[in-house]
Amino acid sequence: MAKKFAAWWSAHKPTTRRLIQVYAALLYNAYVKGFIKGDIYTGGIKNFCVPGFNCYSCPGAIGACPLGALQNALASSDKRAPYYVLGILMLYGLILGRTICGWLCPLGLIQELFYKIPTPKVKKSRFTHALSYLKYVLLAVFVVIIPLAYSLQQYPVPGFCKYICPAGTFEGAMGLLANPVNAGKFSILNILFTRKFVIMVAILLACVFFYRAFCRFLCPLGAIYGLFARVSILGVKVEKSKCTNCGRCVAHCKMDIRHVGDHECIHCASCVDVCPTKAISMRMGKITLKANEVQPMKPEDNKKRTNRRIRVMAAWTVALVVLGVVMWQVNKADTVEEPVSQPAATETLAPEATEAPDDDTPVGYEVGMKCPDFTVPLYGEEGGEFTLSAQKGKVTVINFWATWCTPCVAELPYFAELYAEYGDEISLVAIHSNLVTDDVDKFLAKENLNMPFALDKTGAVIKSLGGSTQLPMTVIVDADGKIVYNKVGSVTLDILEGLVKPLLPEKDDDTPVGYEVGMKCPDFTVPLYGEEGGEFTLSAQKGKVTVINFWATWCTPCVAELPYFAELYAEYGDEISLVAIHSNLVTDDVDKFLAKENLNMPFALDKTGAVIKSLGGSTQLPMTVIVDADGKIVYNKVGSVTLTVLEGLVAPLLAE
């Protein structure tokens, strides 16, 4: 059995290249929480471009796709020059070139795994070689011309991402929809997704029969890196003095190369071992990274081999530590996006809704600035327009989205729920950021999203708010017209509520004061027992659940249940307020009782009996009243209680 396993492992063990491919895929998609929560990472490093083809919208992606970033940059070239993305592509190209395709591209790994499915394979030929130039056409048309053409109309369209990209469908859309949290989003998928899904399936099927079909024929990113084939530092190099031009390397290679290291070569190094003269090696500049000379074994070679293995193990250990640190950091950093912290951040970044704006507040798209005014046409039979300045006095939520943007479509129901809950207090509009409008009409006709939708015809509105082609984007404007939130990335209902609630004015509560359940509890102040003294005032407890127990030393059931209140206070004392009020003018026996008992909770005295009477009580004891965090009575009853009953009453109030 051991021999069989050893033989199997020898035949199937992963190569160094395969391990590096897997490592790169894990590193690019280190945001584990995205797969669990069904959303995407929006942290600070998301703007950094990874070298390989990895979709921005993949739940685990911690960086941007360089091809998507290039399209976004070109689409916004009328606004700012795309120095960053062009610079990073040149850097990757000059150092690594198409070595990225062979070693660091997750989509390349997926294609190679599909090719392992046992079926008849289509070998390369003149036809496949001619077809390999198609990716340059796609690069020119969908990555360069379409974004630039639309940018001249002041409207951003990432052509390849929108109409073709299989990674966007496989990693982004399918990655998000695979999570049960997003199961309800299937109903809002449109014809554009269907077309891209068909394209994705066709490409994956092609990869079963053609080695790296997408990489060879369709990948614009590979086309870009191929332009650096002659100058890239790292890659497979041929020592011309040893080469006999036998052609074995070209024949062995599954890519459509004419010679080793040309623009179609992905530097996988599979040709190194088939070269009869050992003329091929993997090099970085003049440094040979993989020796391929076959030399007689010397006695000292065993020591060298051991040292090499130690170095390799050390390198992999460091790499795994780096991966672990990155995964820990990005998943830890995600906590800043939780809704609990959002209100505080909003309040510190911008004035509260009740403050009057300064007349000299600059207009702009940054937090704290006055939001630029705009008017957009509304969808629907009634038509009309949405003008921001007409919403002054209300908090306004603006969402920019597009039908082709999977995260946008996934979060629309959250905005609809927000509008259903706060529609009387806020203004909200979902602005479609796309010149193509027919699919929007079909989408809205099919979906039941009851909120205002509008169209940014020229893209001027999203640009005036600092946006480009990166969607979804949410802007929140306070009642004075100042921006309090402006961010690209997905949001949840909790985050939206956490941002909006602090901006809304407090409602006047006309709930009547009384002792019945549902009424506001009458305020009172009673003196506390103990050396420290002090007073207990009900109104000072607002924001906390308050438990009030009326008792007397002469009341046997009262004394019997006091330990339950003490246990409740010990368990929930940090979250609730509690007071046991002695309802008896005779106080000396209370002092003796408390001195004898070890009941660690606040005790007070209702000297005149006015407090118990204001709560509907008389001489019947024990009596328990529970008041919620808003000051309303939720329980008022005469009779004994147990710890289980008390916890059953209090715990749900704390969970709200």
N, C-alpha and C positions, 0 to 999 in steps of 0.2 A: 504493500500500500504506500509506504513511504517513497519507494522508488517511482511508483506511478505518479505520485503527487510532485516529486522532484522533476520528473520528465515533463509533466503538464506545466509546472511553473516555469521551467526553462523555456518552454515554447510560448508561453502567454504572459510572462512577466512584463510589466510596462517599461518602456524605454525611458531614458532621461528626458527626451523631448516630450513624451506623453505626460510625464509627471509635471514638467514645467507648464504644459498647457493646462492641466487640471489646477495647478497652483495659481496660475494667472486668472483662470475663471473664478476661483474662490476669492481671490484678492479683489477683483473687480466687483464682486457681488457679496461683499462682506456684511452687508446690512441684513442680518438674520431676521430682525424684527419685521422687516418688510414682508417676508414670506408668511410670518405668523399673523400679522395685523392686516395684510392685504392692502398696503399702501406703499408709497415710494419714499426714499430718503431725500430730504431737502436740506441737509446740513451744509456747512460752509465749503466742504471740499467737493461738493457736487459740481461746481464750476470748473474743476480741474479735468482735463481730457485724458482718459486712459489711452494707451497706444492702440489697443485692438478694437474690433467691432463689437460693441456691447451697448445695448439700448439704454438710453437715459431713463426710460420708464419701467425698466425691469425692477421688480420689488426689492431686489437686493443690491442694485447698482449704487455705488458710492461716488462714481465719477460720471462725466459726460462722455458721450460718443463723439470722437473727433469729426466724423462725417456730419452728424447732426449739428455740431457746433459750427462747422464750416458753412452749412446752409443757413443757419441762423445769422451768422456774421455777414454773409453776402446779402441776405435779405434785408439787413439793416445797414448796408454800406452807404446809403444816402445820409445816414445819421452819424455813423462813426466808422472809421477804417478798421478792417478786421485784422489788426496787427497781431493780437494774441494767438488766435487760432492758426493763422498762417505761420506764425513763428514756431508754435509747438509742433505743427506738422512737418515743418522743415527740420526741426531738431530731431524728431523721431526718424525722419527719412534719412538724414545725413548720418546718424549714428547706427540705426538698426535696419532701415530700408524694409524690404519684404521679409526679413527675418521675423518681423512682428507677425506676419501672416502664418508662418510655419511654426512659431513657438509660443506666441503670446495672444492669439486671437481665439476667444471662446467659440465664435461661430465656426471657425476652422476646425476646432475640436469636434463640434457637433456634426459637421459634414463628414469628417473621417470616421466617426462612430457609425453613422448611417451607411457609409460605404462598406463597413465590415459585415453588413447583412449579406448572407450567402445567396447571391444571384449572379447570372451572367453579367459580365462587365463590358462596357463600351470602351475600347482602347482609343488612345489619342490618334489623330489623323490630321490630314491637311484641313479637313472640315472643322475639327475642334480648334485647330490652330487659328484659322480664320475667325472662328466664333469668339476666340479669346479677346479680340479687339472690340467686342460689343461693350465691354465695361468702360472703355474710354468714351464711347458714344453716350452711355448713361451718365458718366461723369460730366461731360460737357453739357448735356441737355438738362438733366434733372438736378444736378448738384450746383451747376454754375448758371446756366442761362435762365431757367425758370425763376430761381430766387432773385437774380439780378433784374429780370424783366418786371417782376411784380414789385420789386423795391423802387423802380422808377415810377410806379403808380402809387408809391407810398403805402404798399401793402405787402406784408411778409408771407411767403409761402415756401416751406421746405419741401421741394418737389419729390426728392427720393424718399424721404421719411413718410410723406403723406401717401404716396401712390404705390410704392414698391416694397420698401424695406421689410424683409422677412424677420429680421431680428426684432423690429418693433412689434410685430404680430406674435412671434414665438415667445420672446422674453418679456415684452411689455404687456400686451393685451392678454395673452394666454396665461402669463405668470400671475397677473392680477385676478383674472377670472377663475383661476384654479382654486383660489381661496374661498371657502364657504361663506366668508363674510360678504363677498361680492356676488353671491349666487343670484341675487335679485337684479343684477345689472345686465343679464343676458337679454332681457326684453328691450333694452334701449340701444342695442347694437344696430348699426345701419348698413346700407348697401356698400359703403366704402370699406367697412370692416370685412364684409363678405368677400369683396373682391381681393382684398389683401390676404385674407385667409386662404383663398383659392391659390393665390400666387405662392404663399408660403408652403402649402401642401405640394404644389407642383415642383418647387425647388427642392424640398426634402426628398421627394420621390426621385428626382433627377440625381440627387446625391447618392442614391442607392446604386445607380448604374454608372454614373460618371464620377470619377474621383474629384472631390471638391468642386462640384458643378458651379455653385455660386461664386466661389473664389476665382475660378478660371474664367467664367463668362460674364458675370454680372457685377462684381464688387467694385464700386468706384474708389473705395479706400485702398484696395490693393493696386488699383490703377495709379493712384497718387504716389504710393510708396514705390511703385515700379519705375517712376520717373527718376528715382535716386539710385537705380541699380548700379550705375557705373561709379558712383562716388560714396556709397554707404560704407562705413568703417567696418561693421561686423557682417560677416557672411561667409559663404563658401567661396574659396579662392582656388584658382588653378595655377600651378607652377609650370609655366610654359616650357621650360627646359626639359621637364620630364614627360610632358604630354605627347602622345603619339597620334592624336586625333583618331583613335579607334572607334569612337562614338558610343561606347558602352554606357557611359554616364547619361547621355541623352536618351538612349533606348530604354534604360532602366527607369528614368524619371517619369512619373505619371502626369506631371505638369507639361504644358505646351511650350517647352523651352527649345531654343535653337542651339544654345550653348550654356554651359554651367555659369550661373551668376547673372543671366540676362533679366529683362524686366518681368518675365514670367516665373523666374526661379524664386521659391519661397524659402530657400536655404535650409531645408529639412535635414541635409547632410546624408541622405540615404545613398547618394552617389559615391560617398567617400570609400565605402567598403568594396565597391565593385570595380574601382579603378585598378587595372592590372599593374600600373607603374607607380601607384601611390602618389599621383600628381595633385590630388585634391585634398584640401584640408579646410577645417573651419577656423577662420582667422579673425582677429580684431586688429586691423591695420597690418603690421608686420609680425604680430604675435600669434603663434599657432596655438589655438585652444584645444584642438584635438589631434594628437599625434597619430600618424597612420603608417609610419614606417615599420615593417615587420623585421625585427632584429632577433638574433639568437638570445635566448634567455641567459642572463648572467646571474651569478650567486647573489649579488647585491640587489637584483631586481625585486626579490620578494619583499625586502624592506621598503623599497620605493613604492611597491604596490600597496603595502600596508599603510604607508604614510599618505598615499593618494586617497585611499578609502577613508582614512581619518579626516582628511581635508574635505572630502565630499560630504561625509556625515556632519561635519561641523557647519558646512555651508547650508545644508538642508535644515539643520537645527536652528540656525539663525533665521532662515527664511520662514520657518514655521512659527518662530517667536514673533517675527514681524507681522505675519498674518494674524496671529492671536491678538497682538496689541491693537492692530487696526480694527479687527472685529469688535474688540472690547470698547475701543474709543467711540466708533461710530454708533454702536448700539447703546452705549452709555449716553452719548451726546444727544440721542433722540429724546431724552426726557425733557429737554428744554422746550420741545414742541407740545408737551402735554397741556391741556386746557387749564389746569390748575394754575400754572404760572403765567398764562397769557394775560389775564386782566391786570396783574401788577405791572407787567412789562408795558402794557398799553398806557396805563395811567402815568408812568414815568416818561414815556416817549412823547406824549402829547397832552395838551390841556384837557381838563374835564369838560363835559358838555355844558356845564352851567357857566363857564367862564366866557366873558365877552372877548372876541378876538381883537387884537390890535390892528389898527387900520393899515399899519405898515408891514404886516405879515406878508412875506414874499409868496408869490404864486409859483408852484412847482410840484414835483411828484414825490418829494421826500417827506418823511414823517414830520409833522409839525408845520408844514407849509399849507397854504390855501390850495385846495384842489382846483385845477383849471376847469372852467365851465365847459360844458359840451351839450350838444343835442343830438340824439340818435332816434331813428324811426323805429317804432314798435311793431312787432309781428302781431298777427291776429286780424280777425275780421273788422274789429273796431278801429284798428290802425292807431294813429296818434303819434306823439313824440314823447321822449323822456328827456327832460332838461335838468341838469344837476342843480342849477341855481334855484329852480322852482321847489327843490326839496329842502331848502334851508329851514332850520328849526327841527329837522328830523335827522336821525342817524341814517346814513345811506350806505348800503352794501352793494358793491359793483363786482361782478364776476365776469372775467373774460374767458371764453371757451371756444371750442370748435368741434364739429361732429367727428372729425378724424382723430381727435385727441382722446385716447382711451381714459386717461385719468380725469379729464374734464367731464366726460359723460358719466363716469362713475360717481363723481361728487355732486352732480346736479340735484339729486334727491335731497341732499343735505340742505341746500339753499331753499328748496321747496318747503322742507319741514321748518326751516327758520322763518320763512315768510308766513307759513300757516300759523306759527306760534306768535310772531311779533309783528305781523302785517299791519296792525293798527298803529304801531308805534314807530316803525322804521319804513324807509324806502329801500327797494331792492330791484336790481335789474341784472339780468344775465345777457351780456353782450357777445354775440357771435362774431368772432374775429376771422372772417373768411369772405372772400369775394363771391365764392360759389354759394348761392342761396337756395337752389332747388332742393338739395338734400336736407337743408334746415327745415323747410316747409314740411317735407315728408316726415322728418324726425318728430317735429312738434305735433303733427297731426296724429302720429302713432302713440306718443307718450302722454301721460296724464300728469304733467308738471304745472301746477297752478301757480304761476308767478310770471312777472313781466319778462319778455324776451325782446331784445333789440339787435340791430345790425350796425356794426362799425364798417360802413361801406368802403372807406378809403384806408382804414387802419390808422387814421389820424388820432383817434381817441386813445387807443392803447399806447401809441407812441408818446402822446402828451403826458401820459402817466408813467413814462419810463420803460414801457414794455417793448417787446419785439415779437419774436415768433415762439418764445418759450411760454407754454401754456400747461396747466391753467394758471391764472393770475387773479388775485383777489385784492381789492382796494376797499378800505372802510373809511368813511368820512364822517366826522362828528356833526352835531347839530349846528355848529358854527362854521361849517365848511372846511375844516382842517383835516388833513389826512392823519389818521392814527395807525393805519396798517396798510402796507403795500408790499406784497410778496408774491413771488412765483412759487408754485408748488401746491400739492393737494392739501385740502383741509377736511376736517370732520365736523359733524354737528356740534360736538362738545367744544371744539376750538372756536367755532363761530359764535356759539352762545357765550363762551368765556370772553370773547372780544367785545361783543355787542352789549351784554347786560350792564357792565359798569358805565357805559355811556348813556344809558336810559335814565331819565329822571325818576325818582321814587314816586310811586303812586300814592295818592291820598287814600288811606284805609278808612272806610266808613263802617267798619264792623262795629256793632253795638257793644258796649261794655256790660257785662253781666256775669252770672255764675253758671250759665248753661253751656253745654258743650258747643263749641263753634264760636262762642262770644269771646271778646277780649276780656282777659282777667283783670279785675279791678286792682289798681296799684295799692301797695301797702308797705309800711316800714315797721319792723318789730325789733326790739333789743335782743341781742344775742347773749346767751349764758357764757360763762368762762372768765378767766382772769383777763384776757385781752379785751373782752367786751365788744363794743361795736354794734352795728346794726345790719339787718338784712332788708334790702329794698328790692321789691320784685322788678321794677322797671330797669334796675341796674343789671339784671340778668338777661336782658334782651339779646338774642343771638344764641342763647343756650336753652336746652330743654330744662325745665324747672320742675322738681318734684317737691310737693308740700304735704307734710303729714301732720294732722292734728291729733293730739293724744293727751292723756292725763295719767298721773301716777296711780290714781284710784281705779283706772280702767284696765282690767286684766287682759283683754284682747289687745289693747294698745301696747302694753308692756311686752306681750308675747311676740308682737310683730316688729318691734323696734330693731332687733338684730338683722332682719331682712333689709331694712333701709340702710343699716350700717354696711352690710355686704354690698348692696347696690352702689353705695357711695365709694366704697373701696375699689370696686370694679370700674366704675364710670366717672369717678370724681373729676377727671381732667376734661370730661366732655359735657357734664351736666352740672346744674346747681341743685342743691337739696337742702331742705330745712325741716326740722321736726319742731312744730310749734305747740308748746304746752298751753292748753286751753283751760286755765284754772287760775283764780286769783290767789290761791294759796301757793306760795312759792318756796317755803322753807323745805318742804319734803322733796321738791324737785332738786334743790341743791344737794341734799343728802343722797338722792337716787343717782344723780350723775356722778357724784364723788365715788360711789360704790361700784357703778357699772363702767365697763370699758367699751363705750360706744363712740367710736371716732367719727363723728359727723356733727354738723352745726345744729345747735338747739336754740330755740328762741321762746319768747313769752308773749302771748296775746293778752295783755293786761286787762283789757275791758271786754274782750270777747267780740270786738268789732270786726276783726279780720275774718273769723270763722262765719260770722253772720253775713258779711259782704259776699261770701262765697256760698251762701245758701244753707249753711249749717246751723246747728243749735246746740243741744247738749248731747246729741247722739255721737258717740265716738266708738272706734277710730274713724277718721275721715281722710281720704287721700284725694289730692287734686294734682293733675299733671298739666303743665302749660308748655306749648311748643316754642320753638325758637322765635316765632313771630308774636308771641304774647297771647296766643289764643288757647282756650281751654280745650283739651282733648279727652280729659277724664276727670270726673267729679262724682265721687261715690262714697257713701257711708258703708263701713264693713271692713272686715279683716282682709289682708292680702298676703300673698306669699312671694318669695323671691322670684319664682318662675313667672308669676303674674306681672310683677313689676318689670322684669326684664322683657317680657312679651309686649309690654306697653311702651317701654323706652327705646328698645333697640330699633324698631322700625322708624322712629322719629330721627334717630341719629343717622340712619342710612339714607334719608332723603337728601 
